[in-house]
Amino acid sequence: MACAGRTAAENHEFLAAESWSASPKIPAATHRVPLQIVILRGSRWTWADVDRRVAKTREILAQCGVRLEPTIVELNSPSGSPSVLYQESSAQNPASLRVVAQTLAQSRPVLFYVESFSDNIAQRGTARIRTNSAGEPEVDTAWIPYFEPSNVQWSYQVDAHELVHVLADIGHWTPPYRSPPGRKKGDPPDPNAPDHGLMVGNPSVRTNVLAPFLCARIKSHPRAARL
């Protein structure tokens, strides 16, 4: 893992409490995907926090035979605030998600760690996929706000969930599971669209499992390369 700025080995207290289910057995990697990671300076995310979360994200993607190759940097937001706006996409507003992405993203895909979404403080993460944001500065970006310590135990990792939105260029799976495209209500069950897993619509039944269909889509991302 490449780092720029303060060393990722600094001993910071981990504050982003989260409990994750185990990932399946990891196969040999067949593809690599570069990933830029940006910590907005002034947020409560520490390098130790992000290092740990990225390691788990890499483990989850590895179940697809995908080797995530992250580079971490800590940068100032163009607005001066470590928070971004969840909904606002104005090119003129320096606090907008669009402007932050346009200014700080040196390559795609990008995973941003920010203080909060100031207009949607309950949101745990968001992603801007190619299907919905093609041609926009925020395309192929995922965003993770800082989480206060909590006794809530989560069965999946939100960072990987948002990143897979980007890498697989896909939304949530909800009944009757219309992925692959073209499925209709009443079609026979799709073994690649389980009723649990990382990308199902209901967060209460999400796990860190990635279905084969998702793995294939991740490997077809424009930045994915065969090893």
N, C-alpha and C positions, 0 to 999 in steps of 0.2 A: 504494500500500500504506500503510495507516494504522498508526502505531506509538504506543505509550505507554510512558513510562519513558525509559531510555537511548536515544540515537539509534541507529538501525540502521546509520548510516554510520561508526560506530566501527571502527577498524582492529584486528580480532582475528585471531589466527592460526587458520586453519581446521584443525580436528583430526579431523573426522568424514570419513575418507577413503572415497570411493566413486566408482565409475566407472559412468556411465550411457550406455546406447545412445541414439542420436538419436531424436527424435520425428518423426512424419510432418509433411508440410506443414500449416500451421495455417490453417484457414478463418476467415471472418469470424464474430465472436461473435453468437449468437442468443439466449443465455440468460446470466444472471448468478446466482452463488451466493455469498452472504456466508459468511465463515468466521472464527470466533474462533480465535486461536492463543495458547496459554498456555505460557510457559516457566516451569518451576518454579525459583524462585530458589534458588541453592546448587548446582544441577546444573552440569556442565561445558559445557553448551550456551551459546554466546555469541550475541548478536544477529546478528553477522556470519554465523555458522554457519546460523542459522535463516533469515535473509534469503536466503541463497544457495539453501537447500533449498526454500524456499517458491517462489522464482522458477522453479525447475525443475518443481515440482508444478503451478504455473500454466501452464507451457508444455505439460505433458502433458495437462492438462484442456482446454486450448485446442484440441486436435485434434478435440474434440467440438463445437466452437463454443460452449464454456462459458467465461465469464469469471469466474474465482475472485477474490473481493474480500476479502482478508484484513485483519484487524486484530490486531496483535501486542501482547501485554501480558506483563509479567514479574511473577509473584505468588508469595507465600509459600504453601507447602502447609499445610493445617490440622494436619498431623502435625508440622510443622517439618522434615521430611525431604524432600529432592528426589526420593527414590525412592518407588515405589508397589508394591503387591502385585498380581501378575498374576492370581492365581486368587481370592484372598479378596475377597468382596463385602459383608462385614459392614457394616451401617449404623453400628455403634458404633465400628469401628476407624478412627481418623483417617488411617491409612496406606493404607486400602483405595482402590482405583480408584473405587469407588462414592462414597465420601465426598469425595474430591478433586473429582470431577465435580460433585457436588451443591453443593459450596461455591464452586467457582471458575468454573464455566461460566455465563456470563451469557446465552448464546444457543446455539443448535444450528444447524449442526454445529460441533464443536470439535476442534482438533488440539492435543494436549498433547506438549510436549517435556520429558522427565523424565530423571533420572540413570540409573535402572535399574529393572527389575522384580526386587525383592529376593528373591522366591521363584522366579524363573525367569530367571536372568541370561543365558541363551543366547538368549532370545527377542528377535527383531529388531524386533518391533512387534505391535500388536494393535488390534482394532476391535470396537466393540459396535454392532451393526446393529439396525434397528427390528424385523426379523423375530424376533430372539432376545431383545431387551431392551426391548420396548415397555412403557411405563409405568414404567421404572426410571430413576434419575437418570443412569446412564451411557449411556443411549441416544444414538445419533448422535455418539459420541466415538471418536477414534482416538488412539493413544499411541505415541510414538517414544522409545526409550531412547537414551542416548548411546552411540556406538560408538567403541571404541578404534581408533587408527590401525592399518591392516592392509594387507597386500599383496594381499588378496583383491580381485579385480575383479568387481563385480556388473554384470549386464547390464540391470538395471531399478532404479527408484528406489522404495525401500520406503515412503517417506512417501506418495507418490501411490497405491501399492498399498493401503495401509491406508485412506486417505481414500476411495478408490473403493469399498471394501467398504461404507463408510457411505453415500456418496452414491447408489450403485446398489442398496443394500440386498440384497447378494448375497454368497455365499461364493466358494470357488474353483471353477474349471471343471476337472473331471477326466473322463477317458474314462468313459462314452460321451458326455460333454458334454450334461448334462440341462438346459441353459439354451438356449432358453426352457423354462419348466416344461412337463412332460408328455412330454419326450423319453424314449425307452426304449432299452435296449441293442439294437442291430441296426437302429435307424432310420437313414435316409440321412444323410450328413454334413451338418452345419449350417454354412453359410458364415459365420454370425455367431459361431460358437464355434471359432476357429482352434486349431491345436495349439501356438500360441505366443501371446504377448501378456501384458498386465499382470496378468491375474487367473487364469492357468492354475495348476493345483495344484502342478506341478513347478517349483520356483524356478530350477532349472538351465536351463530353456528360456524363462523369462519375459523379455519385452521391454517397452518402454514403450508398445506399441501398444494402443489401446482399440478393440474391435470395435464396429460400429454398434449392436448390441443393448445394449451397456453404455452407450453415449452416450445412447440413448433413455431408459434407466432413470435416468441421472444427471439428465437434463432433467425427469424426472417427480418428483424429490425435492420434498418439501413446501416447502423454502426456495428452490428454483430459480424464477426469474422470467424471463419473456420480455422481451427488450430492445425 
